[in-house]
Amino acid sequence: MLSQKRASALLNKSADIIHQKLVPKTGMKLSGKFALIRTNKATKEFIKKAQERELSKAEPRELIMTKGLKPGRYASLVEGLYDIDRLPDTVWMSTHHPERLSNLPVLQNAKGHVLIAGLGMGLIIYPLLMDRDVKSITVVEKNKDVIKLVEPYIHRLSYDYQNHDEFARPRCIINIHNADIFKFKPVPGYNTIYLDIWPTICLSNLKQIWKLKDRFKKHLAPGGWMGAWVEDFLIRKLEYTAKKQKPKHSGAQHEAAA
């Protein structure tokens, strides 16, 4: 388990490594329908159009926030982008600063054997490798093309940072499985389970979160931790929405009822 300050610093370092070793400096890296792209200030107008389109596709009451695609210098994993001038169908994740911070909860609670649903660009892998309390990392990713793009980088990262003399800790084993998390059959005894398979922050995500948590609770070791990406935020939003929609009774209505 890491302190908030340490986890935040390692997430920033992880983003830097992704920019240096995973994402091409120009153009994009393609695998099937998926692509890794580098966002910079020169693509501001492109980003604005993509963001507007994502918002137009979503249900107004459901969508709270879209992942990535904001002006700045960072990397993104997108689906359905074959031309840098074309809008992607989906932005799955980015190294944008707010998204880095959204992964703090798992790093502050991770220990022992860790199960992660959703590979993305492997943003949290480096911080987990640096955590002495983490013994193994198992990642479940549904899309083969995402694995093709990112898995070589993950293995290289593991080798580079676990073969230094100063890395005085037992080797952390990393396994990546191509499977649907709703059908994946894990072995019991995970100390940490983290679910991050959604491209947007929507209240409707909670139904899938609760379904998965109910399915995997029997695979969680005693004293273990299980959470999902921005789950606490979604719960607070749901409670706020329910409170706001609660009918208000005027004094006249109360008197009439009496």
C-alpha positions in Angstrom: 0.0 0.0 0.0 1.2 3.5 -0.9 0.7 6.9 0.7 -1.3 9.4 -1.4 1.8 11.5 -2.0 3.9 8.5 -3.1 1.0 7.0 -5.2 0.5 10.4 -7.0 4.2 10.8 -7.7 4.4 7.3 -9.1 1.4 7.9 -11.4 3.1 11.0 -12.8 6.3 8.9 -13.3 4.2 6.2 -15.0 2.7 8.7 -17.4 6.1 10.0 -18.3 7.3 6.4 -19.0 4.3 5.8 -21.2 5.0 9.0 -23.2 8.7 7.9 -23.6 8.3 4.2 -24.3 4.8 3.3 -25.4 3.2 6.1 -27.4 4.9 7.2 -30.7 6.1 10.8 -30.7 4.3 11.5 -34.0 1.3 9.9 -35.7 -0.2 6.8 -34.0 0.4 3.2 -33.1 -2.4 1.0 -34.5 -3.7 -2.5 -33.7 -7.0 -3.4 -35.3 -9.6 -0.8 -34.2 -7.4 0.6 -31.4 -4.8 3.3 -31.5 -2.4 5.0 -29.2 -2.1 8.7 -29.9 -0.1 11.6 -28.5 -2.2 14.7 -27.8 -0.7 18.1 -28.0 -1.9 21.7 -28.2 -1.8 21.6 -31.9 -4.8 19.2 -31.9 -7.0 21.5 -29.7 -9.7 22.0 -32.4 -9.7 18.3 -33.1 -10.2 17.5 -29.4 -13.0 20.0 -29.1 -14.9 18.4 -31.9 -14.4 14.9 -30.5 -15.6 16.0 -27.0 -18.7 17.6 -28.5 -19.5 14.4 -30.4 -19.1 12.2 -27.2 -21.4 14.5 -25.3 -24.0 14.4 -28.2 -24.0 10.6 -28.2 -24.7 10.3 -24.4 -27.9 10.5 -22.5 -27.8 13.9 -20.8 -28.9 12.6 -17.4 -26.5 9.7 -17.5 -23.2 11.2 -18.7 -21.2 12.9 -16.0 -17.8 13.1 -17.6 -15.9 11.8 -20.6 -12.4 10.3 -20.4 -9.5 12.1 -21.9 -9.7 14.4 -25.0 -9.0 17.7 -23.3 -6.5 20.2 -24.4 -3.0 19.5 -23.1 0.0 17.2 -23.7 -0.7 13.6 -22.9 -1.4 10.2 -24.4 -4.7 8.5 -25.2 -5.9 5.0 -26.0 -8.8 5.4 -28.6 -11.0 3.1 -30.6 -12.0 3.6 -34.2 -9.3 6.1 -35.2 -7.6 5.4 -38.5 -6.7 8.9 -39.5 -5.3 11.6 -37.2 -7.9 14.0 -38.7 -10.8 11.7 -38.0 -12.6 11.6 -34.7 -12.3 8.3 -32.7 -15.4 6.4 -31.8 -14.4 6.0 -28.2 -11.6 7.4 -25.9 -10.9 4.5 -23.5 -8.3 6.2 -21.3 -5.6 8.9 -21.2 -2.7 10.0 -19.1 -4.4 13.4 -18.4 -3.7 14.5 -14.9 -7.3 14.2 -13.5 -7.5 10.6 -14.8 -4.2 9.8 -13.1 -5.6 11.0 -9.8 -8.8 8.9 -10.3 -6.7 5.8 -9.8 -5.3 6.8 -6.4 -7.7 4.5 -4.4 -6.4 1.3 -5.7 -2.8 2.3 -5.2 -3.5 3.3 -1.6 -5.1 -0.1 -0.9 -3.2 -2.5 -3.1 -1.4 -5.4 -1.5 -0.6 -9.1 -2.0 -2.1 -10.6 -5.2 -3.8 -8.0 -7.3 -6.5 -8.6 -10.0 -7.2 -5.7 -12.4 -10.1 -5.7 -14.9 -9.1 -3.5 -17.9 -5.6 -3.0 -19.2 -5.8 0.4 -20.8 -2.3 1.8 -21.3 -1.1 0.1 -18.1 -1.0 3.4 -16.1 -1.2 1.7 -12.7 1.2 -1.1 -13.5 4.4 0.9 -12.7 3.2 2.1 -9.3 2.2 -1.4 -8.4 5.6 -2.7 -9.4 7.2 -0.1 -7.1 4.9 -1.2 -4.1 6.7 -3.8 -1.9 3.4 -5.0 -0.6 2.3 -6.3 -4.1 3.3 -9.9 -4.9 1.6 -10.5 -8.3 -0.6 -8.6 -10.8 -3.2 -10.3 -12.9 -4.8 -8.2 -15.7 -8.0 -9.2 -17.5 -8.5 -7.4 -20.9 -11.3 -8.2 -23.3 -9.8 -6.7 -26.4 -6.9 -8.6 -28.1 -5.8 -5.4 -30.0 -5.3 -3.6 -26.7 -3.1 -6.4 -25.5 -1.1 -6.4 -28.7 -0.5 -2.7 -28.3 0.4 -2.6 -24.6 1.6 -6.1 -23.4 5.1 -5.8 -24.9 5.5 -2.5 -23.1 4.3 -4.0 -19.8 6.8 -6.9 -20.0 9.6 -4.5 -20.9 8.7 -2.3 -18.0 8.7 -5.3 -15.6 12.1 -6.4 -16.8 13.6 -2.9 -16.7 12.5 -2.0 -13.2 12.9 -5.4 -11.6 16.4 -6.1 -12.7 18.1 -3.2 -11.1 20.4 -3.9 -8.1 18.6 -1.2 -6.1 15.2 -3.0 -6.6 15.6 -5.0 -3.4 12.3 -6.9 -3.3 10.9 -10.2 -4.5 10.0 -10.3 -8.1 6.4 -9.3 -8.8 4.8 -11.6 -11.4 2.5 -10.1 -14.1 0.0 -12.1 -16.1 -2.3 -10.7 -18.8 -5.4 -12.7 -19.8 -7.5 -12.0 -22.9 -11.0 -12.5 -21.4 -14.3 -10.9 -20.6 -14.3 -10.0 -16.9 -18.0 -11.0 -16.7 -17.0 -14.5 -17.7 -13.4 -14.8 -16.3 -12.9 -17.5 -13.7 -10.3 -16.4 -11.2 -8.7 -18.5 -8.5 -9.7 -17.5 -5.0 -7.4 -15.5 -2.7 -6.9 -12.1 -4.3 -6.0 -9.4 -1.8 -6.9 -6.6 -4.1 -9.5 -6.4 -7.0 -9.8 -3.3 -9.1 -12.5 -2.8 -11.8 -11.8 -0.3 -14.6 -13.6 -1.2 -17.8 -15.6 1.9 -18.6 -14.7 4.7 -21.1 -17.0 7.3 -19.4 -18.2 8.2 -16.0 -21.9 7.4 -15.9 -24.3 6.5 -13.2 -25.3 3.5 -15.2 -21.8 2.1 -14.5 -22.9 1.4 -11.0 -25.1 -1.5 -12.1 -22.2 -3.3 -13.6 -19.9 -2.4 -10.7 -22.2 -3.9 -8.2 -22.8 -7.0 -10.4 -19.0 -7.6 -10.7 -18.4 -6.9 -7.0 -21.1 -9.4 -6.1 -19.5 -12.0 -8.5 -15.9 -11.5 -7.2 -16.5 -11.1 -3.5 -16.0 -14.9 -2.9 -12.6 -14.6 -4.6 -11.4 -11.8 -2.3 -9.1 -12.9 0.6 -10.1 -12.0 4.2 -9.1 -8.4 4.8 -8.8 -7.7 1.1 -9.9 -4.6 -0.8 -12.2 -4.4 -3.8 -13.1 -1.2 -5.7 -14.0 0.3 -9.1 -12.8 3.3 -11.0 -14.5 6.5 -9.6 -17.0 4.3 -7.7 -17.2 6.6 -4.6 -17.8 9.6 -6.8 -20.6 7.8 -8.6 -22.2 6.8 -5.3 -22.1 10.4 -4.0 -23.6 11.6 -7.3 -26.4 9.0 -7.1 -27.2 10.0 -3.5 -27.2 13.7 -4.5 -29.5 13.1 -7.5 -31.9 11.0 -5.4 -32.0 13.7 -2.7 -32.6 16.4 -5.3 -35.4 14.5 -6.9 -37.1 13.8 -3.6 -40.6 15.4 -3.7 -41.1 18.5 -1.5 -44.4 19.0 0.3 -45.6 22.5 0.9 -47.4 23.5 4.1 -50.7 23.8 2.2 -50.4 20.2 1.0 -49.8 19.0 4.5 -52.8 20.9 5.8 -54.9 19.4 3.0 -53.7 15.9 3.8 -54.7 16.5 7.5 
